[in-house]
Amino acid sequence: MPRVALVTCAELPGLDTDDQLAIEPLRALGVAVETPVWDDPGVDWDRFDLAVLRNPWDYPRRREQFLAWTRSVPRLLNPPAVVQWNTDKVYLRDLAAAGLPVVPTTWLVPGGTPDLPHEGEVVVKPSVSAGSADTGRYDLGDGQQRALAEAHAEKLLTRGDTVMLQPYLGAVDTAGETAMLHIGGVFSHAIRKGPLLDGPDLRDGAPLWSEDITAREASEEERDVARRTLAAIPGGSDQLLYARVDVIPGADGTPVVLEVELTEPSLFLATSPGAPERLARAITAQL
């Protein structure tokens, strides 16, 4: 019987409830399933025919350790090279260079100063994060919020993080984000994510896991952006077991890429009938 690891973190030893939906379909296909923790030194990864990244959501502050671990696993999906590229959002520069529409981003690097625009609403966040941790929204026309934004950026720069400054695109307040899920190289389903950021980051690094999620029918324009985005992934999209492309309406209403999740994205299996089975079949196809 083939053995598959659905990889998680110590805080979720039995997986997130959504990912648990894939376990029984895998077992029905004759696969033995375990949910090991990625940084557990007692795990023998050679025992598994395949390791699938699902909930290792504690890696951002230990990214180099996490990347070293990915390279040590005999067979990992998505592959280590993809994980290295995708776990730092500077990949948005590669997508922009390839002609993809992405949210305009200003990059601040450690050693620099938090030089913010004179006005407008901006989002401040580190380039390596998960669950919107260390992410805040600021109205730079408000003196108090401007000071908070500068302090936020300074804190991240002092910590050694690359800082992202992005305009807050107000259409997200009504339209939300559209996340398009691809499984086994094929479009599977889409969801709407409601707006998350309502002001400055006062959570002291805590992630925002609570989200307003509903099923959504992605437009053909959105799906085309997702297809072109995945085609621009270094090494090609054929190497991907799963992928998620998040878009929001830009200033002119057309979709722009906010994020590409290729490492450990929530797949929102519960929102689409048959999605857990599609994931299970895609995994077994890799065995």
C-alpha positions in Angstrom: 0.0 0.0 0.0 1.5 3.4 -1.0 2.1 5.8 1.9 1.5 9.5 1.7 2.4 12.2 4.2 0.0 15.2 4.4 2.5 17.5 6.0 1.4 19.9 8.8 2.8 21.9 11.7 2.8 21.2 15.5 -0.2 23.5 16.1 -2.3 21.4 13.7 -1.1 17.9 14.2 -4.2 16.4 12.6 -4.5 18.9 9.8 -6.8 21.9 9.3 -10.4 20.7 9.1 -10.7 21.5 5.4 -7.6 19.4 4.5 -9.0 16.5 6.6 -11.6 16.1 3.9 -9.0 14.6 1.6 -8.0 11.7 4.0 -10.9 9.4 3.4 -10.9 9.8 -0.4 -7.2 8.9 -0.4 -7.8 5.8 1.8 -10.7 4.8 -0.5 -8.1 4.8 -3.3 -5.9 2.4 -1.4 -3.4 5.0 0.1 -2.1 4.9 3.7 -2.3 8.5 5.0 -0.3 10.1 7.8 -0.1 13.7 9.0 3.5 14.3 10.2 4.8 17.6 11.5 7.5 19.0 9.2 10.0 19.9 11.9 9.5 16.8 14.0 13.1 15.2 14.2 11.6 11.8 14.8 9.9 11.5 11.4 11.6 9.2 8.8 10.6 10.8 5.5 12.1 7.9 3.6 9.1 5.9 4.7 6.7 7.9 2.4 6.2 7.4 -1.3 5.1 11.1 -1.4 5.0 14.0 1.0 2.4 16.7 0.2 2.7 20.1 1.9 -0.6 21.1 3.4 -0.4 23.0 6.8 3.2 23.9 7.7 1.9 27.4 8.5 4.6 28.2 11.1 7.5 28.5 8.7 7.7 32.3 7.9 9.9 33.1 10.8 12.1 30.1 10.1 12.1 30.1 6.3 15.7 29.0 5.8 15.2 26.1 8.1 12.0 25.2 6.3 13.7 25.4 2.9 16.5 23.2 4.1 14.0 20.7 5.3 12.2 20.7 1.9 15.4 19.8 0.2 15.9 16.8 2.5 12.6 15.1 1.7 13.0 12.4 -0.9 9.8 13.3 -2.8 7.9 16.5 -2.0 5.1 18.3 -3.7 5.0 21.0 -4.6 8.8 20.7 -5.3 11.5 22.4 -3.2 12.5 24.8 -6.0 8.9 26.0 -6.3 8.7 26.4 -2.6 11.8 28.5 -2.5 10.6 30.8 -5.2 7.1 31.1 -3.8 7.8 31.7 -0.1 9.1 35.2 -0.6 6.6 37.5 -2.3 9.4 39.2 -4.3 8.2 36.7 -6.9 5.7 39.4 -7.8 8.6 41.2 -9.5 9.1 38.1 -11.8 5.5 38.0 -12.7 5.4 41.7 -13.5 8.5 41.3 -15.6 6.7 38.6 -17.5 3.9 41.0 -18.3 1.3 39.8 -15.8 -0.9 42.4 -14.1 0.1 42.5 -10.4 -0.8 44.9 -7.6 1.7 47.8 -7.8 4.3 47.3 -5.2 7.1 49.4 -3.7 9.9 47.3 -2.0 11.8 48.5 1.0 15.0 46.5 1.9 16.7 46.2 5.3 19.2 49.1 5.8 16.8 51.5 4.1 14.3 54.0 5.5 10.5 53.7 5.5 9.9 56.2 2.8 6.1 56.3 2.4 3.9 58.1 -0.1 2.5 61.4 0.9 -1.1 60.4 0.8 -3.5 57.6 0.0 -4.3 54.2 1.7 -1.5 51.7 1.7 -0.9 48.1 2.9 2.3 47.5 4.7 3.5 43.9 5.0 6.6 41.7 5.0 7.5 39.8 1.8 7.6 36.5 3.8 4.4 35.9 5.8 1.4 33.7 6.1 -2.1 34.4 7.3 -1.7 38.1 6.8 0.6 38.3 9.8 2.4 41.6 10.3 0.0 43.2 7.7 -1.8 46.5 8.2 -3.8 49.1 6.3 -3.1 52.8 6.8 -4.5 56.1 5.7 -1.4 58.2 5.1 -3.5 61.4 5.1 -4.2 60.8 8.8 -1.2 61.9 10.9 -1.6 59.2 13.6 -2.0 56.4 11.0 1.0 57.7 9.1 3.1 57.5 12.2 1.8 53.9 12.8 2.7 52.9 9.2 6.2 54.3 9.5 6.7 52.5 12.8 5.3 49.3 11.3 7.7 49.4 8.3 10.6 50.4 10.6 9.9 47.4 12.8 10.0 45.0 9.9 13.1 46.5 8.4 14.9 46.3 11.7 13.9 42.7 11.9 15.6 42.1 8.6 12.5 41.7 6.5 11.9 43.1 3.0 8.8 45.4 3.3 6.0 45.6 0.7 4.0 48.8 0.2 0.9 48.4 -1.9 -2.0 50.7 -2.6 -5.2 49.6 -0.9 -7.5 48.8 -3.8 -11.0 49.8 -2.5 -12.9 47.5 -4.8 -11.9 44.6 -2.5 -14.4 46.0 0.1 -17.3 45.2 -2.2 -16.0 42.6 -4.6 -13.6 40.8 -2.3 -10.8 38.6 -3.6 -11.3 35.8 -6.1 -9.1 32.8 -5.3 -8.8 30.3 -8.2 -7.8 26.7 -7.2 -6.0 24.4 -9.6 -5.5 20.7 -8.8 -3.5 18.3 -10.9 -2.9 21.1 -13.5 -6.6 21.7 -14.0 -8.9 24.5 -12.8 -11.0 23.0 -10.0 -13.0 25.8 -8.4 -13.0 29.4 -7.1 -14.0 31.1 -3.9 -14.6 34.7 -2.8 -12.6 36.0 0.2 -14.2 38.9 2.0 -12.0 41.9 2.9 -9.7 41.3 5.9 -7.8 44.5 6.6 -9.8 47.1 8.5 -6.9 49.3 9.8 -3.4 49.3 11.3 -1.7 46.1 12.4 -2.2 45.9 16.1 -1.9 42.1 16.4 1.8 41.9 17.3 2.5 39.4 14.6 -0.5 37.2 15.1 -2.0 35.8 11.8 -5.5 36.4 10.6 -6.9 32.9 10.0 -10.5 33.8 10.3 -11.8 34.6 6.8 -15.2 35.1 5.1 -15.2 32.4 2.4 -18.0 31.6 -0.1 -18.1 29.8 -3.4 -17.7 31.9 -6.5 -17.9 31.5 -10.2 -14.7 33.0 -11.6 -15.0 35.1 -14.7 -13.3 34.1 -17.9 -11.0 37.2 -17.6 -10.0 36.1 -14.1 -9.4 32.5 -15.2 -7.3 33.8 -18.1 -5.1 35.8 -15.7 -4.7 32.7 -13.6 -3.7 30.6 -16.6 -1.1 33.1 -17.7 0.2 33.4 -14.2 0.8 29.7 -13.8 2.4 29.5 -17.2 5.0 32.0 -16.0 6.0 29.9 -13.0 9.8 29.0 -13.2 10.0 25.5 -14.4 6.4 25.5 -15.7 3.1 24.6 -14.2 3.3 20.8 -15.0 5.3 20.3 -11.8 2.5 21.6 -9.6 0.2 19.3 -7.7 -1.9 22.3 -6.7 -1.9 26.0 -7.2 -4.0 29.0 -6.0 -4.1 32.4 -7.8 -5.7 35.3 -5.9 -6.9 38.3 -7.8 -8.7 41.5 -7.0 -10.2 44.3 -9.2 -7.5 46.8 -10.1 -8.0 50.6 -10.4 -9.7 50.1 -13.8 -11.8 47.1 -12.7 -9.7 44.4 -14.5 -8.2 41.7 -12.3 -4.7 42.0 -10.9 -2.7 39.3 -9.2 -2.5 39.8 -5.4 -0.8 36.5 -4.6 0.2 33.1 -6.0 0.0 30.3 -3.5 2.1 27.3 -4.4 3.5 26.2 -1.1 0.8 25.4 1.5 -2.4 27.2 0.3 -5.8 26.6 1.8 -7.6 24.8 -1.0 -11.1 25.4 0.4 -12.1 21.8 -0.4 -15.4 22.2 1.4 -16.7 24.9 -0.9 -16.8 22.7 -4.1 -18.5 19.3 -4.4 -16.0 16.7 -5.4 -12.9 18.8 -4.6 -11.5 16.4 -1.9 -11.8 13.5 -4.4 -10.1 15.6 -7.1 -7.2 16.2 -4.8 -7.0 12.6 -3.8 -7.0 11.5 -7.5 -4.3 14.0 -8.3 -2.1 12.8 -5.4 -2.5 9.1 -6.4 -1.6 10.0 -10.0 1.8 11.1 -8.7 2.5 7.8 -7.0 
